[in-house]
Amino acid sequence: MTSYLIAMATFAAIYAVLGLALNVMWGMTGMVNLGLVGFYAVGAYVSAILTVKLGWPIALGMAAAIVATAAVGAVTTFGLLRLRDDYLAIVTLGFAEVVRTVAENEIWLTRGTDGISGIPQPLKAALGPDFNPAYLVFCLVVLGVVLALVERLRASPFGRVLRAIREDPQIAAVAGKNVLRFKVKAFAIGGAIAGLAGALYGHYSSYIVPEIYVPLLTVYIFLAVTAGGVGNNWGAVLGAFIIVFFLESTRFLIQVIPWLSPVQLASLREFLVGLGLLLVLLLRPRGLLPEPLPKLSDPAARR
């Protein structure tokens, strides 16, 4: 049971990093990215290919994953950000499917549907049975660093411009801000964070395969950010842990309702996730940890 809880917490930490990536793009800047899982996949494959096929150290593989996904985010979205929000969401969803299709068919690079196995795990040989708790601590440290950086970004002038673009891009442009450039930078930053999450997952599971990177994972991260509080980084982290806990705890429903088939149980789990989100939106429309709004000074107090 302890091993299971450690694994669940590790996945929650990785999903929380993904939630922070989405919060930069969507929560701060207002860009709906339904292709988040594509950046997650690129980060995992870049680090896996470099460490397995070329023998790079794990740290360099992760660093390359961050750089690669930042570049992919900037280049891919540069021509897309002039689209309206609904079209942007559709095209980014297509981007994620393109990434998955390439991973399935470029066997010489990704080994296709067989996946890449034997991805090195940091200090696995030295730690032995203690690897999983140590990797959990590592993921939590990475999450803490990313959270601190994103919080600093949010409080900076750059973050204030992103929120201004989210509220009204035209007003931000009138104020002299290059809206397109800021959006590209936000996508690059969010993509880099998502790539880091992908690398963390790859080196934890030691095996990646294209079928892992389906749109449903993006939906889960959207649920996490929505439930936690759109625009609040702490809310994204809280929402990720809640979603993972909720998804994993519903696996034990088979013990309560033993007559359900595996397919029925899977459908029930998805229903309960949606019901939980509806309850959160009904009771806490802005999420469990709403985005803190800036306090406006009272003109009367100045007199």
Number of C-alpha atoms within 10 A of each C-alpha: 6 8 11 10 12 17 17 18 20 25 22 24 28 26 28 32 33 32 35 31 33 35 30 29 26 23 25 25 25 23 23 21 24 24 25 30 31 29 32 30 29 27 33 29 26 24 31 31 17 19 21 17 11 10 12 16 14 20 13 13 26 27 17 20 32 29 21 21 30 27 18 19 24 22 14 16 22 17 11 17 18 13 12 10 14 11 14 20 18 14 17 21 20 16 21 24 18 14 18 22 15 14 24 19 14 12 13 8 14 21 16 18 16 13 16 21 15 14 21 22 16 17 12 15 11 9 12 9 11 12 17 17 17 16 21 21 16 16 24 19 13 18 21 15 13 18 20 14 12 21 16 13 15 20 11 12 11 15 20 15 21 29 21 21 24 18 14 12 20 13 13 18 14 10 11 9 17 14 21 18 13 17 23 22 21 27 31 28 24 30 34 28 29 33 38 33 32 33 29 27 22 28 23 23 13 15 17 24 21 22 12 12 22 16 17 12 17 23 15 19 28 25 23 29 33 28 29 30 28 29 28 26 30 22 26 35 27 22 30 30 23 17 24 21 16 15 17 14 12 16 14 12 13 13 9 8 10 11 10 14 11 12 9 11 19 14 11 16 19 14 12 15 17 13 12 16 19 14 13 17 16 11 11 16 14 18 24 22 21 19 18 9 6 6 6 6 8 8 7 6 6 6 5
